[in-house]
Amino acid sequence: MGKASTQYKEKYNKTAYTRYVIRIRKDDYLDERIKEFMRLKGTSLNYLVTKLLTEYFGQLDFDEMNP
């Protein structure tokens, strides 16, 4: 992939997406579970987090989100 193509994708991603960073200890049980899930499902952590957040917020109504 050329340098211009990479730069274009980086610029697009900055304007199209919000970036969140999480930290999970390498020796934590959660880290093991996440890696196992991704291996078994052949998917990414981004997929898992997006799916769970969509399900979570889809179940909430406005009053639950604004106590």
Residue, then its C-alpha position, 0 to 999 in steps of 0.5 A: m500500500g502506498k504512502a498516499s493511500t495510508q495517509y488518506k485512510e488515516k485522514y478519513n478515519k480521523t473525520a469519520y470515527t471517534r477513537y476510544v482507548i481502554r487498558i486491560r492488564k495482560d495477566d487479567y482473566l478478562d484479557e484471556r476471555i477477550k482473546e479466546f472470543m476473538r480467536l473462536k469467532g474470528t473477529s476483532l475487539n472492535y466488533l465485540v465492543t460495538k456490538l455490546l454497546t449497541e445492545y446496551f444502549g438499544q435497551l435503554d430509554f432516555d430516562e434511564m440514560n439521564p437519571 
